[in-house]
Amino acid sequence: MSKIVITVQGFANPLEYVLPKNQTKVNIGCEVILLCPFDWQKYLGKDITVTVVTEELVEASATYTIPETFP
């Protein structure tokens, strides 16, 4: 993987986290947890799209909604 991009609904500038070259590898069929600093409390009720980009420029995205309230 080469970078993680977090795009927030209604915001023009995505947050990009560049990963060190050849440091983060994921084998096919495996899972990995990456921690990226993100102040989600500023974006309650918004959709965010998280995109993972590989060194070969292959992209995979998933969209999530940050709940408006928390218990």
C-alpha positions in Angstrom: 0.0 0.0 0.0 1.2 3.5 -0.7 -1.4 5.8 0.8 -4.8 6.1 2.6 -7.2 8.9 1.5 -10.1 10.0 3.6 -12.7 12.1 1.8 -15.5 13.8 3.9 -18.9 14.6 2.3 -19.1 18.3 1.6 -15.4 19.0 2.0 -13.1 19.7 -1.0 -9.8 18.7 0.5 -9.3 15.0 1.3 -6.9 13.9 4.1 -4.0 11.9 2.7 -1.7 9.6 4.7 1.4 8.5 2.7 2.8 5.2 3.9 6.5 4.4 3.8 7.5 2.6 0.6 7.5 -1.2 0.9 6.6 -1.0 4.6 2.9 -2.0 4.5 2.1 -5.1 2.5 -1.1 -7.1 2.6 -1.4 -10.6 1.1 -4.5 -11.5 -1.0 -7.3 -12.7 1.3 -5.7 -11.2 4.4 -6.8 -8.3 6.6 -4.8 -5.5 8.2 -5.7 -2.7 10.6 -4.2 0.7 9.9 -4.5 3.6 12.4 -4.9 7.0 10.9 -5.4 10.1 13.0 -8.9 11.5 12.2 -11.0 13.8 14.3 -14.3 12.2 13.5 -16.2 14.3 16.1 -16.0 17.2 13.7 -17.9 15.3 11.1 -20.9 13.8 12.9 -23.7 12.8 10.5 -21.3 13.0 7.4 -20.4 10.3 5.0 -16.7 9.5 4.7 -15.0 7.5 2.0 -11.8 5.7 2.8 -9.6 4.8 -0.2 -6.5 2.6 -0.1 -4.1 3.1 -2.9 -1.4 0.6 -3.8 2.1 1.3 -5.2 0.7 0.0 -8.5 -2.1 2.7 -8.3 -4.9 0.1 -7.7 -7.6 1.7 -5.5 -10.2 0.2 -3.2 -12.8 2.4 -1.5 -15.5 2.0 1.2 -18.0 4.6 2.4 -19.1 4.9 6.0 -21.5 7.2 7.8 -20.4 8.8 11.1 -23.5 8.7 13.4 -24.9 12.0 14.5 -24.9 11.0 18.1 -23.2 8.5 20.4 -24.5 6.9 23.5 
